Amino acid sequence: MLFSDSFFTVSRPSEGIYKDRGSKFLSFVFPVTTPQEIREKLEYLKKEHPSAVHHCYAWRLGTDKNAFRINDDGEPPGTAGKPIYSQILSNDLTNSLIVVVRYFGGSLLGVPGLIHAYKSAAANALENNEIVEQHILEEYSIAFGEDDISRVMHLLKSSAANIVSQHYDNNHSIVFRIKKQDALPLEEKLKALYKTKLTYLQTL
């Protein structure tokens, strides 16, 4: 199976709206990376809109796009979370949360009306955003001796690695990040150096 070296997400928070027969559907899009961030956004919106009858949402996390959830929050099953999530899928997004807050206007919209309303509200919030491509990064730590300082720094610079932190004393060490597609060639070069220890930390 081939895995992509990048993914698509939203660049910033944004809002949208859809109205139908008195009901207002306020939509909110957030870039997120953890379940904790998602919980915080949901709690914030519930405090901001306490009189809304529904707070429906969908999200997807991770560069592998395997973590996701939809929530109808009391609406008929499949009429809210699923159409919201369809907008995440159609834009191939991850690390993204979409919430649609509904204020009831007194008229029932029916299943087709609800599906259209939640989908349209989510789409409108995305239209007011910017979808960006982000490269998957690999993070490493390398420990090395005095003799290898110049060679390590040269390899990191020539590979366009981003240094996150560095520590110099009797045992020198650097934490760096590099694009996934460039990680293996740099890893092989660093491992070939005398008295260096390269440790993989995480994928971002």
C-alpha positions as CSV (number, residue, x, y, z in Angstrom):
1,M,0.0,0.0,0.0
2,L,1.3,3.5,-0.9
3,F,1.1,6.2,1.7
4,S,1.0,9.9,0.9
5,D,3.7,12.3,2.0
6,S,1.2,15.0,2.6
7,F,-2.4,15.7,3.6
8,F,-5.0,18.4,3.3
9,T,-6.5,20.4,6.2
10,V,-8.1,23.8,6.9
11,S,-5.8,26.8,7.5
12,R,-7.8,28.6,10.2
13,P,-11.1,28.7,12.0
14,S,-14.1,29.9,9.9
15,E,-17.8,30.3,10.0
16,G,-20.9,29.8,7.8
17,I,-24.6,29.9,7.9
18,Y,-27.7,28.3,6.3
19,K,-31.3,29.3,6.9
20,D,-34.5,27.4,6.1
21,R,-38.1,28.1,7.2
22,G,-37.0,30.0,10.3
23,S,-34.3,27.6,11.4
24,K,-30.7,28.9,11.5
25,F,-27.8,26.5,11.0
26,L,-24.6,28.2,12.2
27,S,-21.4,26.3,11.1
28,F,-17.9,26.4,12.5
29,V,-14.7,24.9,11.1
30,F,-11.6,24.4,13.2
31,P,-8.1,23.0,12.5
32,V,-7.5,20.4,15.3
33,T,-4.8,17.8,16.0
34,T,-6.0,16.1,19.2
35,P,-9.2,14.9,20.9
36,Q,-8.6,17.4,23.7
37,E,-8.7,20.3,21.2
38,I,-12.0,18.9,19.8
39,R,-13.5,18.7,23.3
40,E,-12.5,22.3,24.0
41,K,-14.0,23.6,20.8
42,L,-17.3,21.8,21.5
43,E,-17.5,23.0,25.1
44,Y,-16.8,26.6,23.9
45,L,-19.6,26.5,21.3
46,K,-22.1,25.0,23.8
47,K,-21.3,27.9,26.1
48,E,-21.6,30.5,23.3
49,H,-24.9,29.0,22.0
50,P,-26.7,27.6,25.1
51,S,-30.2,28.1,23.6
52,A,-29.4,26.2,20.4
53,V,-31.4,22.9,20.2
54,H,-28.6,20.9,18.5
55,H,-24.8,21.0,18.3
56,C,-24.0,18.4,15.6
57,Y,-20.5,17.7,14.4
58,A,-18.0,15.6,12.5
59,W,-14.2,15.4,12.7
60,R,-11.3,13.4,11.3
61,L,-7.7,13.3,12.7
62,G,-4.3,11.9,11.8
63,T,-2.2,11.7,8.7
64,D,-3.6,8.2,8.1
65,K,-7.1,9.6,8.3
66,N,-8.3,6.6,10.4
67,A,-9.7,8.5,13.4
68,F,-13.1,10.1,12.9
69,R,-16.5,10.6,14.5
70,I,-19.9,11.9,13.6
71,N,-22.6,13.1,16.0
72,D,-26.3,13.9,15.3
73,D,-26.9,15.3,18.8
74,G,-30.6,14.4,18.8
75,E,-31.4,14.9,15.2
76,P,-32.8,11.9,13.3
77,P,-30.0,9.4,12.7
78,G,-27.9,10.2,9.6
79,T,-29.4,13.7,9.0
80,A,-26.7,15.8,10.6
81,G,-23.3,14.3,11.4
82,K,-23.1,12.2,8.2
83,P,-23.8,15.1,5.8
84,I,-21.3,17.3,7.8
85,Y,-18.7,14.5,7.5
86,S,-19.5,14.2,3.8
87,Q,-17.9,17.7,3.4
88,I,-14.7,16.5,5.1
89,L,-14.6,13.5,2.8
90,S,-15.3,15.4,-0.4
91,N,-12.5,17.8,0.4
92,D,-10.2,15.0,1.6
93,L,-9.6,16.8,4.9
94,T,-8.0,15.6,8.1
95,N,-7.1,17.3,11.4
96,S,-10.4,19.2,10.9
97,L,-13.6,19.7,13.0
98,I,-16.9,21.0,11.7
99,V,-19.7,21.9,14.1
100,V,-23.2,23.0,13.0
101,V,-25.3,24.7,15.7
102,R,-29.1,24.7,15.0
103,Y,-31.6,27.2,16.2
104,F,-35.1,25.8,15.6
105,G,-37.5,28.0,13.7
106,G,-40.7,26.2,14.5
107,S,-41.1,24.2,11.2
108,L,-40.0,20.6,10.7
109,L,-37.8,20.2,7.7
110,G,-38.0,16.5,7.2
111,V,-35.1,14.1,6.6
112,P,-34.2,15.5,3.1
113,G,-34.4,19.0,4.4
114,L,-32.2,18.4,7.4
115,I,-29.6,16.6,5.3
116,H,-29.5,19.5,2.8
117,A,-29.3,22.0,5.6
118,Y,-26.4,20.5,7.5
119,K,-24.5,19.7,4.4
120,S,-25.0,23.3,3.1
121,A,-24.0,24.9,6.4
122,A,-20.8,22.9,6.6
123,A,-20.0,23.6,2.9
124,N,-20.5,27.4,3.5
125,A,-18.1,27.4,6.4
126,L,-15.5,25.6,4.3
127,E,-16.0,28.1,1.4
128,N,-15.0,30.8,3.9
129,N,-11.8,29.0,4.7
130,E,-8.6,27.9,2.8
131,I,-7.7,24.3,2.3
132,V,-4.0,23.8,2.5
133,E,-1.6,20.9,1.8
134,Q,0.7,20.0,4.7
135,H,3.7,17.8,4.4
136,I,4.0,14.9,6.8
137,L,7.1,15.3,9.0
138,E,9.3,12.8,10.7
139,E,11.0,13.9,14.0
140,Y,14.3,12.6,15.1
141,S,16.9,13.1,17.8
142,I,20.6,12.7,17.0
143,A,23.4,12.4,19.6
144,F,27.0,12.9,18.4
145,G,30.5,13.8,19.4
146,E,32.6,16.9,18.9
147,D,34.3,15.5,15.8
148,D,31.0,15.1,14.0
149,I,29.5,18.6,14.6
150,S,30.3,20.1,11.2
151,R,29.2,16.9,9.3
152,V,25.9,16.6,11.1
153,M,25.1,20.3,10.6
154,H,26.0,20.1,6.9
155,L,23.8,17.1,6.3
156,L,20.9,18.7,8.2
157,K,21.2,21.9,6.3
158,S,21.6,20.3,2.8
159,S,18.5,18.1,3.5
160,A,16.4,21.2,4.5
161,A,15.8,19.7,8.0
162,N,14.3,22.0,10.6
163,I,16.1,22.0,13.9
164,V,13.7,22.0,16.8
165,S,16.2,22.1,19.7
166,Q,19.9,21.6,20.2
167,H,22.1,21.0,23.2
168,Y,25.8,21.1,23.4
169,D,28.0,19.8,26.3
170,N,30.0,16.6,26.6
171,N,27.3,14.8,24.6
172,H,25.9,16.9,21.8
173,S,22.3,16.4,20.6
174,I,19.9,17.9,18.2
175,V,16.1,17.3,17.7
176,F,15.1,17.9,14.1
177,R,12.2,17.4,11.7
178,I,12.2,16.6,8.0
179,K,9.7,15.9,5.3
180,K,8.7,12.3,5.2
181,Q,9.8,11.9,1.6
182,D,13.3,13.1,2.5
183,A,13.7,11.2,5.8
184,L,15.2,7.9,4.6
185,P,18.1,9.3,2.6
186,L,19.1,11.6,5.5
187,E,18.7,8.8,8.0
188,E,21.1,6.6,6.0
189,K,23.7,9.4,5.8
190,L,23.5,10.2,9.5
191,K,23.8,6.6,10.5
192,A,27.0,6.3,8.4
193,L,28.7,8.9,10.5
194,Y,31.2,7.9,13.2
195,K,29.9,7.7,16.7
196,T,26.4,9.1,16.1
197,K,23.1,7.8,17.5
198,L,20.0,8.5,15.6
199,T,16.6,8.0,17.3
200,Y,13.2,8.2,15.6
201,L,10.8,10.2,17.8
202,Q,7.4,10.7,16.0
203,T,5.5,11.4,12.9
204,L,3.8,14.8,12.7
